[in-house]
Each structure stands twice: as C-alpha cells, then as structure tokens.
Amino acid sequence: MTKEARVIKTTISSLIVLVIAFFVLFQSRNLIAGPQLIINNPSNGEVVEDSLTEISGIAENISEIKLNGRNIFVDERGNFNEKILLSYGYNTIIIEAKDRFNRKTTEKLELVLK
C-alpha cells in the first residue's frame, strides 16, 4: 500500500469516527440536558382577575411533573394545561419536574388575584 493510500484510508476512517461521535452526542443531548420547563401562561408577576386560572406550558425530558405538589398530566408532545384556584391577593405556584435520573427543575410563579 502506498503512502497516499494510507493517508486517504486514515482520513476516511477519522471522518467516519467523527460523524458517529457527533451523531451520538446529538442523540444524547436530551439525556445530558435534563428536565426542562417552559411556562407559557400566565407570566410571572401577572395580575389576574379570575380566581380559576389556567397554567400552561411545555415540559421536556421528564418522567414526573407536579403543580404545587400534585401530579399533573402531560400529553405526548410535552404540553401541560392545568387549572388552579387562586386565593385573593398574592399566590405562589411551584411547578416541579423530574427526569428518570432524579434530576429536578423548578419554576416558581407569583400571581396576584385582583
């Protein structure tokens, strides 16, 4: 085998290994990132006028999600939509998500019922 053929063979092998490594890292990004919560509605600090308020958002990479300590439902796309009864004045709502590796993320909503 000539020197040029060995260089080409080594280069191709290196590229294949790099592509496989990149693919594995890309596919495992959800495992590395852990649980993620995005609250769409209502905004933190919002003043609401209806005591029955809807909390909605998206949860990714989770095995369990709780709203003020109560398990809630998440659809197959990660969307959740729950109604909660607020008391007059200042209210604190805690949304906690956990993944299958027991990593947690928490979002805190502070709402004022007018």
VENSUL-V602175 format. One record per residue. RES is the residue in three letters. PHI is phi in degrees with one decimal (NA if undefined). OMEGA is omega in whole degrees, 0 to 359 (none if undefined). Layout:
# VENSUL-V602175
RES&PHI&OMEGA / RES&PHI&OMEGA
This chain:
# VENSUL-V602175
MET&NA&181 / THR&-77.2&180 / LYS&-63.0&180 / GLU&-64.5&180 / ALA&-65.5&178 / ARG&-66.1&179 / VAL&-64.8&179 / ILE&-64.7&179 / LYS&-62.2&179 / THR&-65.6&180 / THR&-63.6&179 / ILE&-64.1&178 / SER&-62.1&179 / SER&-63.0&178 / LEU&-63.2&179 / ILE&-63.5&179 / VAL&-62.9&179 / LEU&-63.8&179 / VAL&-63.8&179 / ILE&-64.5&180 / ALA&-63.3&178 / PHE&-62.3&179 / PHE&-62.2&179 / VAL&-63.5&178 / LEU&-62.8&179 / PHE&-63.7&181 / GLN&-72.0&182 / SER&-93.5&183 / ARG&-59.3&179 / ASN&-68.6&177 / LEU&-68.2&181 / ILE&-71.5&186 / ALA&-69.5&183 / GLY&81.0&183 / PRO&-70.9&180 / GLN&-132.5&179 / LEU&-124.3&173 / ILE&-129.6&178 / ILE&-94.3&180 / ASN&-87.5&186 / ASN&-153.2&353 / PRO&-82.1&177 / SER&-79.6&177 / ASN&-63.8&180 / GLY&84.6&183 / GLU&-70.9&174 / VAL&-97.8&181 / VAL&-111.9&182 / GLU&-110.2&180 / ASP&-106.6&183 / SER&-67.9&175 / LEU&-94.0&187 / THR&-108.5&180 / GLU&-96.4&177 / ILE&-105.9&180 / SER&-136.4&180 / GLY&179.3&182 / ILE&-130.0&177 / ALA&-123.5&180 / GLU&-123.0&177 / ASN&60.4&183 / ILE&-118.7&171 / SER&-115.6&182 / GLU&-154.5&176 / ILE&-139.8&181 / LYS&-130.4&175 / LEU&-116.2&185 / ASN&51.6&176 / GLY&84.3&182 / ARG&-109.0&178 / ASN&-60.7&177 / ILE&-125.7&184 / PHE&-90.9&174 / VAL&-124.8&180 / ASP&-77.4&186 / GLU&-65.5&178 / ARG&-94.2&180 / GLY&93.2&180 / ASN&-80.5&172 / PHE&-129.7&184 / ASN&-153.2&183 / GLU&-130.1&175 / LYS&-99.9&180 / ILE&-137.4&180 / LEU&-91.9&182 / LEU&-96.1&172 / SER&-96.4&182 / TYR&-63.9&181 / GLY&96.3&186 / TYR&-81.8&179 / ASN&-131.1&175 / THR&-114.2&180 / ILE&-121.0&180 / ILE&-111.7&176 / ILE&-114.7&183 / GLU&-123.8&178 / ALA&-121.9&182 / LYS&-133.8&175 / ASP&-98.0&185 / ARG&-71.7&176 / PHE&-99.4&177 / ASN&68.8&173 / ARG&-82.7&185 / LYS&-119.9&168 / THR&-138.1&184 / THR&-131.9&173 / GLU&-119.4&180 / LYS&-116.6&177 / LEU&-108.1&175 / GLU&-113.9&183 / LEU&-123.7&177 / VAL&-120.1&176 / LEU&-92.7&182 / LYS&-84.7&none
